[in-house]
Amino acid sequence: MSATATEEALGTQIEDALRRRFAERSASAERYGTEFVELWHTAAEQALGGKLIRPRLLMDLVHALAAGPLSEDETIAAIDVAAHVELLHYAFLLHDDVIDGDLTRRLRPNLIGALIAGRPEHTAESTAHWARSSAILLGDLLLSSAVLGFARADVSSVARERLLTLLDETIFETVAGEHADVALSDGIVEPDLRTILSTSVYKTSTYSFVLPLRAAAVLTGASAAVEENLTTIGTRIGLAYQLQDDLLSVFGAPEEHGKDAFSDLREGKETAIIAYARMTSQWESIERHFARPDITHAEGSSAREALRACGAEGYVSSLVREHLDAVASSLVEAESSDALPAAATQVIRALTSRVEGRTR
């Protein structure tokens, strides 16, 4: 079987596991009214069909760390855990959209936007409140589903305990990161570079990269030392990913990354780009366009060019490179000391290449 065919089969298996979870919930919702059923159907449409970055990473590393071919039962158990990692991701997205007041994601309505569009006969204020509340409540249920999925994983009792501890740490740290991110945006804490970078680690690295890498280690019975090594690597990759995302949001092509070209400026998002710009002589010309909901295209373009001219783009690009280089060094060291099998380092190198070459 070709690598492409294997990837397609893996994606199909993960999608099928997710589809079953949503079908089960939709069926259970029927006794509670049509609106609740509609919520689950809409959520399924939103959650399915994505890139599945996190569950695919988990499964790729499970195969790389395993001593031999996985049995059918081991494969099913790993796919089930991977699917619940994706449900956790979607739960965080739902809460994030409520916090940010967003109605779209990737150039299409998110759950809130889709629910609002489906109720044109109601007043805008009441429909928006209902849609936001629905997103909060569904996110809560999906968090519960993720915990239950990990608890019911068909693995040894030792592995289950490790998985649940990992999930608890992940949720706690991600919420801490989101809490800090809101505090930065609302001016509750000072937007210094160190705080911004640590917030990015907690908000992005922990659940998007460290969780799938560590979960793969647990599922294959890898040692605590391997898990610790993967934690360091995942943290650096996640930070590079977030920094690259910040760069794309300001300097990337909107038609490729699917975001409003000036959304970060409009929202007053405190990123490493802005933290660096604050320390330069160009900040005064940038600040008057920062956190302006009514920023025009011309003003946004001017602010973007000033951010480029002051060196912010180059500085953050160098941070991305620094963290990816550190990952590369860690992988060389892991190979030379047999801390990680070659197949695992190949999976991680492929991941870093995708992060480095992102355009969306």
C-alpha positions in Angstrom: 0.0 0.0 0.0 1.4 3.4 -0.9 2.0 6.1 1.7 -0.8 8.2 0.2 -3.2 5.4 0.3 -2.2 4.7 3.9 -2.7 8.4 4.8 -6.2 8.4 3.2 -7.1 5.2 5.0 -6.0 6.7 8.3 -7.9 9.9 7.7 -11.0 7.9 6.9 -10.7 5.8 10.1 -10.4 8.9 12.2 -13.3 10.6 10.4 -15.4 7.5 10.9 -14.7 7.4 14.6 -15.7 11.1 14.9 -18.8 10.6 12.8 -19.9 7.8 15.1 -19.5 10.0 18.2 -21.6 12.7 16.7 -24.2 10.2 15.5 -24.5 8.7 19.0 -24.9 12.2 20.5 -27.5 13.2 17.8 -29.5 10.1 18.6 -29.4 10.8 22.3 -30.4 14.4 21.7 -33.7 13.5 20.1 -35.6 13.2 23.4 -34.6 16.8 24.3 -36.1 18.6 21.3 -35.4 19.4 17.7 -33.2 22.4 18.5 -30.8 20.2 20.5 -30.7 17.7 17.6 -30.0 20.5 15.2 -27.1 21.7 17.4 -25.4 18.3 17.1 -26.0 18.0 13.4 -24.6 21.5 12.8 -21.6 20.7 15.0 -20.9 17.5 13.0 -20.9 19.5 9.7 -18.5 21.9 11.3 -16.1 19.4 12.9 -15.9 16.8 10.1 -13.8 17.3 7.0 -10.9 19.1 8.6 -7.2 18.5 8.2 -7.1 16.4 11.4 -3.6 17.6 12.2 -3.6 16.5 15.9 -5.0 13.0 15.5 -2.9 12.3 12.4 0.2 13.3 14.3 -0.7 11.0 17.2 -1.3 8.1 14.9 1.9 8.7 12.9 3.9 8.7 16.1 2.2 5.6 17.5 3.2 3.7 14.4 6.7 5.1 14.6 7.2 4.3 18.3 5.6 0.9 18.3 8.0 -2.1 18.6 6.2 -3.8 15.7 3.0 -3.7 13.6 -0.1 -2.8 15.7 -2.8 -5.3 16.2 -6.3 -4.5 15.1 -7.3 -3.9 18.8 -4.3 -1.6 19.4 -5.1 0.3 16.2 -8.8 0.8 17.1 -7.8 1.9 20.7 -5.3 4.5 19.3 -7.7 5.8 16.7 -10.4 6.2 19.4 -8.0 8.3 21.6 -6.9 10.3 18.5 -10.6 11.1 17.7 -11.1 12.4 21.2 -8.1 14.6 20.9 -9.9 16.2 17.8 -13.1 16.6 19.9 -11.1 18.4 22.5 -9.7 20.7 19.8 -13.2 21.5 18.5 -14.4 22.2 22.0 -11.6 24.8 22.5 -12.4 26.3 19.1 -16.0 26.8 20.1 -15.1 28.5 23.3 -12.5 30.6 21.5 -15.0 31.8 19.0 -17.3 33.0 21.8 -14.5 34.8 23.6 -13.3 36.5 20.4 -16.8 37.2 19.1 -16.1 35.5 15.8 -18.8 34.3 13.4 -16.5 32.8 10.7 -13.6 30.4 10.5 -11.7 29.6 7.4 -13.9 31.8 5.2 -17.1 30.0 6.2 -19.6 30.5 9.1 -18.5 28.8 12.3 -21.0 27.1 14.6 -22.3 30.4 15.9 -22.5 31.9 12.4 -24.3 28.9 11.1 -26.8 28.9 13.9 -27.6 32.6 13.4 -28.0 32.1 9.7 -30.5 29.3 10.3 -32.8 31.6 12.4 -33.4 34.7 10.2 -36.9 35.1 11.5 -35.8 35.9 15.0 -34.4 39.1 16.3 -30.7 39.6 15.8 -29.9 40.1 19.5 -31.8 37.0 20.8 -30.5 34.8 18.0 -26.9 35.8 18.6 -27.2 35.2 22.3 -28.7 31.8 21.7 -26.0 30.9 19.2 -23.2 31.9 21.5 -24.7 30.1 24.4 -25.1 27.0 22.2 -21.4 27.1 21.4 -20.4 27.4 25.1 -22.7 24.5 26.1 -21.6 22.3 23.2 -18.0 23.0 24.0 -18.6 21.9 27.6 -20.2 18.7 26.4 -17.3 18.0 24.0 -14.8 18.5 26.8 -16.8 16.0 28.9 -16.8 13.6 25.9 -13.0 13.9 25.5 -12.5 13.0 29.2 -14.9 10.1 29.0 -13.2 8.9 25.8 -9.8 8.8 27.4 -11.3 7.1 30.5 -12.9 4.4 28.4 -9.8 3.8 26.2 -9.2 0.0 25.7 -5.7 0.1 27.2 -4.0 -1.1 30.3 -5.0 0.5 33.6 -1.5 2.1 33.9 -1.8 3.6 30.4 -5.3 4.8 31.2 -4.1 6.6 34.3 -1.2 8.2 32.4 -3.6 9.3 29.6 -6.1 10.9 32.1 -3.3 12.7 33.9 -2.0 14.0 30.6 -5.5 15.1 29.6 -6.1 16.9 32.9 -2.8 18.7 32.6 -3.5 19.7 29.0 -7.0 21.1 29.7 -5.8 23.0 32.8 -2.8 24.5 31.0 -4.7 25.4 27.8 -7.4 27.2 29.8 -4.6 29.1 31.7 -3.2 30.1 28.4 -6.5 31.3 27.0 -7.2 33.2 30.3 -3.8 34.9 30.0 -4.5 35.7 26.3 -7.7 37.5 27.2 -5.9 39.3 30.0 -3.3 40.5 27.4 -6.0 41.7 25.0 -8.0 43.5 27.6 -4.9 45.2 29.1 -5.2 43.4 32.5 -1.5 42.3 32.3 1.5 44.0 30.6 2.0 42.8 27.0 5.7 42.1 27.4 7.4 39.5 25.1 8.0 36.9 27.7 4.4 36.8 28.8 3.2 36.7 25.2 5.5 33.8 24.4 4.6 31.8 27.5 0.9 32.4 26.7 1.4 31.0 23.2 3.0 27.9 24.7 0.1 27.2 27.1 -2.6 28.1 24.6 -1.3 26.3 21.5 1.7 24.0 22.1 0.2 22.1 25.0 -2.9 20.7 23.3 -2.0 20.9 19.6 1.5 19.3 19.8 2.5 18.1 23.2 -0.7 16.2 23.8 -0.7 14.1 20.7 3.1 13.4 21.0 2.8 12.4 24.7 -0.4 10.4 24.1 1.4 8.4 21.4 4.2 7.7 23.9 1.7 6.5 26.5 -0.2 4.3 24.0 3.1 2.5 23.0 4.4 2.1 26.5 7.3 4.4 26.0 9.4 5.5 29.0 8.9 8.7 31.0 12.2 9.9 29.5 10.8 9.6 25.9 7.7 11.4 27.0 9.8 14.2 28.5 11.8 14.5 25.4 8.7 14.7 23.3 7.3 17.4 25.6 10.3 19.6 25.0 10.1 19.0 21.2 6.3 19.5 21.1 6.6 22.8 23.0 9.1 24.3 20.6 7.2 23.1 17.5 3.9 24.6 18.9 5.5 27.9 19.7 7.0 28.1 16.2 3.5 27.2 14.8 1.8 30.0 16.8 4.5 32.5 15.8 4.1 31.5 12.2 0.4 31.9 12.5 0.8 35.4 13.8 3.1 36.2 10.9 0.6 34.8 8.4 -2.3 36.8 10.0 -0.5 40.1 9.4 1.8 39.5 6.4 0.3 36.5 4.7 -2.1 36.3 1.8 -5.7 36.3 3.1 -6.9 34.3 0.1 -4.6 31.5 1.3 -4.9 31.6 5.1 -8.6 32.5 5.1 -8.5 35.3 7.7 -9.3 38.9 7.5 -6.0 40.6 6.5 -6.2 43.1 9.4 -8.2 41.1 12.0 -5.2 41.0 14.5 -4.7 44.8 14.2 -8.5 45.4 14.4 -8.9 43.2 17.5 -5.7 44.6 19.2 -4.2 41.2 19.4 -1.1 41.2 21.5 1.4 39.1 19.6 5.2 38.8 19.5 5.0 41.1 16.4 3.4 43.8 18.4 5.6 43.3 21.5 8.7 43.9 19.3 7.1 46.9 17.5 6.4 48.5 20.9 10.1 48.7 21.5 10.9 50.6 18.3 10.6 54.2 17.1 7.9 53.1 14.6 5.4 52.2 17.4 3.7 55.6 17.4 2.7 55.4 13.8 1.5 51.8 14.3 -0.3 52.4 17.6 -2.9 54.8 16.1 -4.2 51.9 13.9 -3.9 49.2 16.6 -7.2 47.9 18.3 -9.3 50.0 15.9 -12.4 48.1 14.9 -13.0 50.6 12.1 -9.5 50.4 10.5 -9.6 50.9 6.7 -7.7 48.9 4.1 -5.4 51.8 3.5 -4.7 52.2 7.3 -4.2 48.5 7.7 -1.8 48.4 4.8 0.2 51.3 6.3 0.4 49.7 9.7 1.5 46.4 8.2 4.3 48.1 6.2 5.4 49.9 9.4 5.5 46.6 11.2 7.7 45.3 8.4 9.9 48.3 8.4 10.5 48.4 12.1 11.9 44.8 11.9 9.0 43.0 13.7 8.4 40.6 10.8 12.1 39.7 10.6 12.4 39.3 14.3 9.5 36.9 14.7 10.6 35.0 11.6 14.0 34.5 13.3 12.2 33.2 16.5 10.4 30.6 14.3 13.7 29.6 12.8 15.4 29.5 16.2 12.8 27.1 17.7 12.7 24.8 14.6 16.5 24.7 14.6 16.4 23.7 18.3 14.0 20.9 17.4 16.4 19.7 14.7 19.3 19.7 17.2 17.2 17.7 19.6 16.3 15.1 17.0 20.0 14.7 16.0 20.9 14.2 19.7 17.9 11.8 20.2 19.1 9.7 17.3 22.7 9.5 18.4 21.7 8.5 21.9 18.9 6.1 20.7 16.5 8.2 22.8 14.0 8.0 19.9 13.7 5.5 17.1 14.6 6.8 13.6 11.0 6.4 12.5 9.8 8.8 15.2 12.4 11.4 14.3 11.3 11.2 10.7 7.7 11.9 11.7 8.7 14.9 13.7 11.0 16.2 10.9 8.1 16.0 8.5 6.0 18.0 11.0 8.6 20.7 11.4 8.8 21.0 7.6 5.1 21.5 7.4 5.2 24.2 10.1 8.1 26.0 8.3 6.4 25.9 5.0 2.9 27.0 6.1 1.0 29.5 4.0 -2.4 29.0 5.8 
